[in-house]
Amino acid sequence: MKLQLALDLVNIAQALELIKEVEGHIDIVEIGTPVINKEGLKAVEAVKAAFPNLEVLADVKIMDAAGYEVSNAAAAGADIVTILAQAEDSSIKGAVEAAKTLGKKILVDMIAVKDIKTRAAELDKLGVDYICVHTGYDLQAEGKDSFEDLRTIKNVVKNAKTAIAGGIKFETLPEVIKAQPDLIIVGGGITSKEDKKAEATKIQMLIKEGVIA
Ligand SMILES: O=C(CO)[C@H](O)[C@H](O)COP(=O)(O)O
């Protein structure tokens, strides 16, 4: 199980500062959609230039023109690029093809998908690298989470790695670990804390132990 830190509510300078604090305790850093929408792919460029040894995910949430979008994110330094599960199959194929050519990976975000089981099985056959269940901020505010969805995709996904995102924090981590995803994505659960390094350390240790509550 790997830990991905999601950075959503920061500018480039704040992102660089924050990563410096927790660098040794995360596997992947995500440049979140709000950051890319505000600052552009230069946010990805800046992070990759400053932390070349860290895997960088560009959360561009592609919906169309997938090959082109993947190429742009890859050129900026992204190692992993996101596409929405609700994109056309031809877009998913385009993203996978471009990523393979460029030596990059595709993470599919299942946000807002109604039939998780069917779509996850389809995406798995299309050759994506990660399938990620995700409760976005708007549903988190209604008290929703993705724990059940994670168990669902774990039962149908045979080839891709599984991931989970959305409101995960130290206190809810045991529930996530129980389902054994390959990748756990934590944003506010680390970035909202006063001592981000201490929180990332605690979370990383729990993940490494693979503790099952
Ligand atoms: O993709 C996102 C929002 O669309 C976030 O990066 C993801 O939800 C993780 O952040 P948090 O742990 O704060 O929910």
The ligand as a Gaussian input file, in Angstrom:
#p B3LYP/6-31G(d) Opt

LIG

0 1
 O       -9.497000      14.884000      -5.892000
 C       -9.804000      15.503000      -4.905000
 C      -10.992000      16.365000      -4.877000
 O      -11.710000      16.270000      -6.068000
 C       -8.954000      15.400000      -3.667000
 O       -7.611000      15.502000      -4.020000
 C       -9.199000      14.089000      -2.945000
 O      -10.554000      14.055000      -2.530000
 C       -8.311000      13.920000      -1.714000
 O       -8.437000      15.016000      -0.853000
 P       -9.169000      14.932000       0.578000
 O       -8.471000      13.835000       1.355000
 O       -8.958000      16.286000       1.194000
 O      -10.609000      14.583000       0.325000

